[in-house]
Amino acid sequence: MGFWNQLNTEFMARYLPWYVDAAKLTVTIAFWGILFSLAVGLVCSVIRYYRVPVLHRIVAVYIELSRNTPLLVQLFFLYFGLPKLGIVLSAESCAIIGLTFLGGSYMAESLRSGLESIEKSQIESAQSLGMGQMLMMKEVIFPQALAISVPGVCANMIFLIKETSVVSGIALADLMYVTKDLIGLYYETDEALLMLVIAYLIILLPVSILASILERRLRYAGFGN
Amino acid sequence: MLDSGISVLFLGRNFLRLLEGLWVTMRISLVAVILSIPLGILFGMFMTLKNPLTRAVSRVYLEFIRIMPQLVLLFIAYFGVTRAFGWNLSAELSAVIVFTLWGTAEMGDLVRGALISIPKHQYDSAAALGMSKVQTFGLIIVPQTMRRLIPLTINLTTRMIKTTSLVVLIGITEVLKVGKQIIDANRFDYPTAALWVYGVIFGLYFLACWPISSLAKKLEQRWR
């Protein structure tokens, strides 16, 4: 195949370290973004599930705002807009905050659908056994709800890792940024793009495979069917 | 200080220019959605074929498109294709191609999901009533899949609108770029313009997507 023979392997070897560093940045941002998204999502889903007065309306507004705007626009606002209010954040913090703002609502929706799929009989049975609210949440609702929401949560994780590709828009040297840089500097377009695709495959394939294994395993965890 | 920033939007044609910028991405997403729906329906039917070869081909296509960030696909179409084939695609055309390929994959998967959710006895019952293949599809299968498919397709449209915001990164002058131009042109007179301009763009995207996704949610609940 012509494409493979014409590749400048020496170029690829020379700039491999750039991609390794960029991949580290992508993974770091994705890691913190996913972690905080899960935390925000968990809190929001519990607030929505128990319909905590006032708070559940605020959460509903947050979810609509976050789900109906693109991450790139959110990042531009955080990175270029907020400094005018005197709030200056580093590009990394902006990326993680933006990813959390976006991911929090996606996680909240997935976790909530898990919570809402718990049947009333489960809650009534727990109450009739004399379980308190906390114990019931810990022993009855959460284990089942989490198992049900795993596929959604995994899909969100993959989505968020992919979304990190836009942080190059606020001048973070992630995989996209390095690729664009190399194309601009040396015109080795094929090599740069190939390394970009491979880098994302190395990051995303294991997550995607792990997610499908996890999903298959937890399918049996449901009660009654 | 802060109240001076917002007035930059009402200077000259600034607000109108922002709307024109938004229209650029909306146009790309509309064209991509309109092309993706028929192509996605065909692709979805193609995916339900039992032939192992067509299954493998469609699976690889779907998985590759799904696993790659859309920005990577844009880069491949915009920088890679030009280089590999010597075709000089405009940024907007490569965006339309990428979002159509992506939309076809997503739509195809939705169609496949809707098709396999129809139980086999529906086909058998239709056959038992002496219906032809065309009648079975037109009167039994399509109406049932539509109820599932329409809300999901509307959702795909909002995802498309949100994702097309990426095209600024391959150099298309859309709403973010116009916003930046407005900010840069008024840097000295209105130093806080960035806050307002990006805030308004945030609001514009919300106003564009929110009614559509609310409609999808309503239809989904009603047709469940």
HADDOCK unambig.tbl for C-alpha pairs under 7 A between the chains (distance, minus, plus):
assign (segid A and resid 65 and name CA) (segid B and resid 206 and name CA) 6.57 0.50 0.50
assign (segid A and resid 68 and name CA) (segid B and resid 206 and name CA) 5.26 0.50 0.50
assign (segid A and resid 68 and name CA) (segid B and resid 209 and name CA) 5.39 0.50 0.50
assign (segid A and resid 68 and name CA) (segid B and resid 210 and name CA) 5.70 0.50 0.50
assign (segid A and resid 69 and name CA) (segid B and resid 162 and name CA) 6.25 0.50 0.50
assign (segid A and resid 69 and name CA) (segid B and resid 202 and name CA) 6.55 0.50 0.50
assign (segid A and resid 69 and name CA) (segid B and resid 205 and name CA) 5.57 0.50 0.50
assign (segid A and resid 69 and name CA) (segid B and resid 206 and name CA) 5.44 0.50 0.50
assign (segid A and resid 70 and name CA) (segid B and resid 162 and name CA) 4.80 0.50 0.50
assign (segid A and resid 70 and name CA) (segid B and resid 163 and name CA) 6.66 0.50 0.50
assign (segid A and resid 70 and name CA) (segid B and resid 165 and name CA) 6.85 0.50 0.50
assign (segid A and resid 73 and name CA) (segid B and resid 202 and name CA) 6.03 0.50 0.50
assign (segid A and resid 74 and name CA) (segid B and resid 202 and name CA) 6.85 0.50 0.50
assign (segid A and resid 76 and name CA) (segid B and resid 198 and name CA) 6.65 0.50 0.50
assign (segid A and resid 77 and name CA) (segid B and resid 195 and name CA) 6.71 0.50 0.50
assign (segid A and resid 77 and name CA) (segid B and resid 198 and name CA) 5.17 0.50 0.50
assign (segid A and resid 77 and name CA) (segid B and resid 199 and name CA) 6.25 0.50 0.50
assign (segid A and resid 80 and name CA) (segid B and resid 194 and name CA) 6.18 0.50 0.50
assign (segid A and resid 81 and name CA) (segid B and resid 194 and name CA) 4.87 0.50 0.50
assign (segid A and resid 81 and name CA) (segid B and resid 195 and name CA) 3.68 0.50 0.50
assign (segid A and resid 81 and name CA) (segid B and resid 198 and name CA) 6.28 0.50 0.50
assign (segid A and resid 82 and name CA) (segid B and resid 195 and name CA) 6.06 0.50 0.50
assign (segid A and resid 84 and name CA) (segid B and resid 192 and name CA) 5.37 0.50 0.50
assign (segid A and resid 84 and name CA) (segid B and resid 195 and name CA) 6.10 0.50 0.50
assign (segid A and resid 162 and name CA) (segid B and resid 69 and name CA) 4.78 0.50 0.50
assign (segid A and resid 163 and name CA) (segid B and resid 69 and name CA) 6.84 0.50 0.50
assign (segid A and resid 165 and name CA) (segid B and resid 69 and name CA) 6.76 0.50 0.50
assign (segid A and resid 165 and name CA) (segid B and resid 71 and name CA) 6.74 0.50 0.50
assign (segid A and resid 169 and name CA) (segid B and resid 169 and name CA) 6.83 0.50 0.50
assign (segid A and resid 189 and name CA) (segid B and resid 79 and name CA) 6.82 0.50 0.50
assign (segid A and resid 189 and name CA) (segid B and resid 80 and name CA) 6.21 0.50 0.50
assign (segid A and resid 189 and name CA) (segid B and resid 83 and name CA) 6.93 0.50 0.50
assign (segid A and resid 190 and name CA) (segid B and resid 80 and name CA) 6.25 0.50 0.50
assign (segid A and resid 193 and name CA) (segid B and resid 76 and name CA) 6.66 0.50 0.50
assign (segid A and resid 200 and name CA) (segid B and resid 68 and name CA) 6.96 0.50 0.50
assign (segid A and resid 204 and name CA) (segid B and resid 67 and name CA) 6.84 0.50 0.50
